[in-house]
């Protein structure tokens, strides 16, 4: 049977190949865009690329068919023509999807994908052939038809490899030439498949066929129109890619600028996705945390977060992702980080977030604030901490007390304030030195802090004063804790290999009963502490309003004494000291009296302890010594018999480093010879000071007489009687007064007299008021006596009368 003759319009054939090459080039460019695009943009480029590439393949096919000229009229079923477009778009979409995957496609996947693409292309080609309407039958050569299918498969494999290669190597130099060569290969391969398929077709005219009445369309004009439309479509695609490339170039430049800032920053900058997976890590983060970028990229942020914060961190991320409620995001917070070595360190975190393709991302700017924290700690130490004990100072205590008071008001609770002072601390400080005193305070602070709850605050106010704040407590609990603190000091404290015993005096005030402000609470606790001191120390006592009256009176007396020195309100009176054997006056004791213009005569028992406590005893004692020495010298100059003037020296005076110099200076100024001065010292002075021997020896070397006052009422240690350079023991009046009523006192007086004589010491008895007492002392060979039996303390003028009578 004779077949229809076939001719091709060569310009249209060339045009079809150009369309195939152009479509291939567009597909390669689109593959690059797909590979670089973000998820949403990737799907847009994939869809548009599949449409453009599919239309290109179809257009090449249809233009090539229109280039075919048979020896008979040919028209087309346009419904079938349109349907043939669908396999081309599906095949193109499949190719672009395969290369859009982030990982390189394996050989098996490419073969399977190429097989599906080949089926699509073959379907597109032979569906298009079926759209031809003519008076002939189409028959296909099986061998050539199979060859066209094989070419379609090979074309698909080549296309996939080229698409994948170009998309993954688009940044390499010379990619333009590679793309052009690849597009040419793909275009010729696609065209080759088409024309091979056309070569398989044989057109056999129908016998006695009737020519169609439909008007034949100028196929050449139609081919050029389709080609023009496709070139317009490709032009739009290329323009879109060019515009996108320009934006991408600007984006790359911006990214490079950002990257340069990102990498040059000293702070750690970390980017992470909504799952907390690290996607970017700068050099600052490498230095700070010790991990290289490759070690952490793809890992969870949890790796740089300490275990104790991981759960809270995850809850915060989950809450923000679900609610977008900003608690930490947009804020700067202080946390702790964990470096590669497992060390925790303080950090400052600034966290921000942004949305991209419906996914939330986080950027963290992290600063290592270790040095800043150290500086803050040092400043805090200076401002809020006691430099010696590291306990809170007054400022920090006030802050905590103010907060505790607000909380107590809200919850209707009580607060306890314990004001503690160490008994006899000054004696230890003066004896062993300030360094030992500091070590003692440090040890005391440690003991107190260890014995209390974590919610309690121990504060050092200065010197040996401590304040303990007990929030949300009760009177019973405060009592228990106060006793605990007292018991702490039952154990000795060893400083410089010396075993020391100190005791505390504690005053307690309760909020709000004993004061509703800080000053009142502390003042009242201090008042209660001083009451403990007065009552024997080493105890605790709660504040009572009546204590304020005592404190007020003490303050009045203190202020009065300060004025009394300036206004000459003090007077010195003298009590004769008599030789028991002869009844002759051999000395006098200088005693201080205070005549206040408003309050009248004030007993020494009232104001002397306050003078000791406040330190006023120092100027007052110096004044008394000067007045007594001057008076004794005056009597001598007036012709009275020489007497020894006894002057009391308090423990506070004796502890003065310049005591010896002060006494020597007084004797020089008054002109009194040292042999006519006797200094009366208390037993506590000798017991408390290791410097006592040296200081007493200096006074004794000057020729001054030394006596122990009120012997038997203090420590009564016999060892110092042979150690210290003393001349006389003075028996306290409490023993003398009860000689005839208490046999024990009589025996004690007898023992003291015998002991003193055996040690070559003289004895003087105070408080002699009766003839019987004097006779007892005389039988016991007591050397001297003084008391009301001989004379009350009298003025210098009255004593001159008695001295004058003795001379007469």
Secondary structure as UniProt FT lines:
FT   STRAND          6..8
FT   HELIX           10..36
FT   HELIX           39..66
FT   STRAND          68..70
FT   STRAND          75..76
FT   HELIX           78..100
FT   HELIX           107..130
FT   STRAND          132..133
FT   STRAND          136..140
FT   HELIX           142..168
FT   TURN            170..171
FT   TURN            173..174
FT   HELIX           175..199
FT   STRAND          201..205
FT   TURN            207..208
FT   HELIX           219..264
FT   STRAND          268..273
FT   TURN            274..275
FT   STRAND          277..281
FT   HELIX           283..289
FT   HELIX           293..296
FT   TURN            297..298
FT   HELIX           301..304
FT   HELIX           307..323
FT   TURN            329..330
FT   STRAND          332..338
FT   TURN            340..341
FT   STRAND          344..356
FT   TURN            357..358
FT   STRAND          359..368
FT   HELIX           370..384
FT   TURN            387..389
FT   HELIX           394..411
FT   STRAND          414..423
FT   HELIX           425..432
FT   HELIX           434..451
FT   TURN            454..455
FT   STRAND          457..462
FT   TURN            463..464
FT   STRAND          465..473
FT   HELIX           475..488
FT   TURN            489..490
FT   STRAND          493..495
FT   TURN            496..497
FT   STRAND          498..500
FT   STRAND          503..511
FT   TURN            512..514
FT   HELIX           518..534
FT   TURN            535..536
FT   STRAND          539..542
FT   HELIX           546..567
FT   STRAND          570..579
FT   TURN            580..582
FT   STRAND          585..596
FT   TURN            597..599
FT   STRAND          600..602
FT   HELIX           604..614
FT   HELIX           616..637
FT   TURN            638..639
FT   STRAND          644..649
FT   HELIX           651..654
FT   TURN            657..658
FT   HELIX           659..670
FT   HELIX           674..676
FT   STRAND          677..682
FT   HELIX           683..688
FT   TURN            690..691
FT   HELIX           692..701
FT   TURN            702..703
FT   STRAND          705..711
FT   HELIX           719..723
FT   STRAND          728..731
FT   HELIX           733..737
FT   TURN            738..741
FT   HELIX           743..758
FT   TURN            759..760
FT   STRAND          762..765
FT   HELIX           771..779
FT   TURN            780..781
FT   STRAND          784..785
FT   TURN            788..790
FT   HELIX           796..807
//
